[in-house]
Amino acid sequence: MNEKSSPASKGWTVVIAGLTINLILGVLYAWGVVAKALVVDWKWTKTEATLPFTVATVCFAGMMVFAGRCQDKFGPRLVATAGGLMLGLGLVASGLVHSPSMMMLTFGVGAGLGIGLGYSATTPPAIKWFPPARKGVITGIVVSGVGLAAVYISPLTQYLLGITTISMTFVYLGVGTLILVPLLAQLLRNPPEQPAAAASTTKAAATSAEPAQPMAVTSPISGSPLATFAERSPSVTTSVLPVRATTVSWRLAKRCGASPAASPPARAANS
């Protein structure tokens, strides 16, 4: 992906990649078509044909908690790749077995855990690229891939069963998963974090923008506060303070009986 592209384009690339991965992870819904073929062609009972799907659903849901923590620690790219590999290998292995117990292990446990890993790594990186006001929309777009998978996966599975065997149908679906999911997972990434230096610079700039606090100035002659001035302008300090101090000195001299050298200066207009 081009590093010079805008953050918005990068974010939408992650959204599309996550949506497509979820469409592939929806291969779980292919079991409804496969189960009918198992009953007709392999003479499984309906209970036997249902158990692998049930185990896969439980493993998928149970894996989400663990997979979410892995996504936070290792990143979405690695977790989604691992999920795609596990799901693909589980499907290929399902094409090599014929007993219900082994199918529960290959499809139920293997494919189910792979779906949980992959699904947990698609939504978190996508919503991180967008402001909070759009997180709900982005989440809906990415998650909809799993539901939309039923639109294409059932006809595709039915087509494969019509031109080949049940075992080869699993193999074809598994190989496609092994190729597509790891490739799409390379497009999943979290947005870059703000560097610590930039954050400290921003904080320092905000602190320097605060107004200066007023300073109390006390007369060394009388020991009482003359005035409180805000250090905002040199003109206040250089014009008002000398006038105030001279006025106090003139009054002290008058009380002591000395003749003041001059009349007290006029108070500054801004004092």
N, C-alpha and C positions, 0 to 999 in steps of 0.2 A: 504494500500500500504506500502511496506517495506521502512522504513525511510533510511535504509542503501544502497538502490539502487542508482545507479549513476544518475546525473541530466539528462543525455540523455534518460535513460529508463523512468524516471518520465515524461519527456517531451513527449515521444511517447505514454505513457499511456494517457495523456491528449488529444493528437491528436486523438487517436482511440476512446476515450470516446466522444469527440466532434463530430467526424464523425458519430458515431452510433446514437447519439441523433438527429443529422440532418436527418439521414435516417428515424427516427420515426416521426420527425416533418413534413416530406414530405407527411404525411397522408392527407394533403390538396389536393393532386392530386387524392385522391380517389373520390373526388366529381364528376369527369367526369363520372365515372361508376355509382355512386349513382343517379346522375341527370337523367340518362336514365331510371333507375328503378322507380324514382318518377313520371315521365311522364307516364310510362306504367301502373304501379300498383296503384298509388295514384291519377292518372288523373290530375296531375299538368300541367299547361302550361309550355312551355319552358322558358318563362320569370320568372315565379315563381321558377322554378328549378334552374335558374341561379343566382338569387338574393343572396342567402346565401353565395355562393362562392365569389361573388363580394364584399359583406360586409366583409367577412373574409380577403380578400386580402387587403382591405383598412385599416382594423384594424391592420393587421399584419405589414404593412408598417408604419403606424402612431405610433405604439408602439415601434418601433426600437429606436427612439431618446430617449424617456423616459427610455426604458429598458437599453440602453447603459449607461446612467448616474447611474442607479441603480446598474449595474454590477461594475462600478468603485467604488461605495460607499460601497456596501454590499458584493461584491465578486461573482464569477461565480457560485459557488456551490448553494447558496441560490436562486439566480435569476433563474437558470436552473430548480431547484426543483419546484419553484413557477410556472414557465411556463409549466412544465410537468403536474402538478396538475390541472392547469386551462384548459389546452387542454384536458386532460382526462375527467374531469368533464363536459366540454362542449360537448364532443362526447357522453358521457353517457346520458346527458340531451337531446341531439338530438334524442336519441332513445325513448324518452318518449313523444315527441310532434309529431303532425301531420299537423299543419298548416304552411304555408309559413312564416307568420310573426313571429311565435315562433321559427321556424328553423333559421331565420335570427338572432334572439337573442342568441340562444344556440350555433349554429355552427358558424354563422357569427361573432358575438361579442366575445363570450366566447372562442371558439377554436382559432379564429384569434388573439386575444390578447395573448393567451397562446403560440402560435407559435412565435410571436414577442419577448416575454420574453425569451423563450428558445434559439432562434436563436442568439440573441444578446450576449449570455453568452458562446458560444462555441468557437468562433474564438479568441477573445482577450487573454484568458489564454494560449491557445496553442502556439501562436506566441511569447509569452514572454519567453518561455523556449529555444529559438533558436537564433543564431546570426542574425544580419540584412540581411546577404546574403541569408539566407534560409527562411525568413519570407514570401516571395511570394509563395514558394512551399508549405509551411505549410498551408497558407491561402487557397490555391487551394484545398488541400486534404480535409480540414475540410468542406469547403463550398460545395464541390462536393456531399456531402451526400444528400443535398436537391434535387439536380438534379437526382441523382441515385435512389432516392426513387420511382420515376415513374416506374422504371424497375420492382419493386416487389409489390408496393402497389396496382396497378391496377389489376394484376392477383389475389392477395390475396382478394381484395374486391369482385371481380367477383366470386371467389370461395365461399366466405361467403354468398353472395346473392343467390348462387345456392343451398345452404344447409339450409338456414334459411331466416328470413324476413329482411326487410330494417331496422326496429327498432333494432333487435338483432345484425345486422351488426355494427351499430353505437355503441352498448353496448360493443361488443367484442373488437372493435378497441379502445374504451375508456378505458376499463379495462387493456388492454395490455400497453397502454400509461401510465396509472397511476402506473403501476408496474415498467416498464423498465426505464422511464426517470428519476424519482427520484433516482433510484439505480445508474444509470450511472452518474448522476450529482455529486455524492459524489467523483468521480474521478477527477473532475475539480478543479484545484487549481492554484494559481499564484506562481511563483518561489519565494523563500525567498529573502527578500531585504538584502543588505549588511548592517551590523550593523554600527551605527554611530561611535562607538569606533574604529572599524577596518578602517573606512574611514579616521579618524583623524590620526591614526597611519601611514597609507600609505602616507598621506600628509606630516607628520613630517619627515618621512624617505626620501621623495623626497627633502624636504628643506635642510636636513642635508647633502645631497649628492652634493649640489651646491658648487663650488670652492670658497675659501675665497677671499675677496676683498683685493687689495694691501693697505698697510698702509704707510703714509708719515711720515718720521722721520726727525725732524728739529734739527740742531745743536744749543745747548744753548750758544755757544761761539760767533758765527757769525750771528746767526739769519736767515741764509739761509738754504734751504733744502740741506741736505747732499746727500740723495738718497731716492729712493722709492723702498721698498722691499716687496715682497709677502711673507706672513707668511706661507711658505710651508714647511720649513725645519729648525730645530734648528741650523744646521751647518751654514746656511747663516747668522743668527742673531749673533751667537757667534764668528764667524771668520771674517766677512767682516766689521761689524760696528766698533769693536775696532781698526782695522787697519786704517779705514778711519778717525776716531776721532784722533788717534795718529799723523797721517800725518798733519792734520790741526793744532794741537798744536805745532808741530816742526816748521812749516812755520811761525806761529805767533811769536815764540821765536826768530827765525832768523831775522825777520824784526825789532824786538825791540832791537837787538844788543846783545842779550844773546847768550851764547854758547850752542847749543843743546847738550843734553846728548848723543845723538846717532844719527846716520843717520836715516832718515825716513824708516819705515819698507816697505818691498816690498808689492805691492798691490796683494791682493789675486787673484788667477787665475780666480775665478768665479765672481769677482766684475765687 
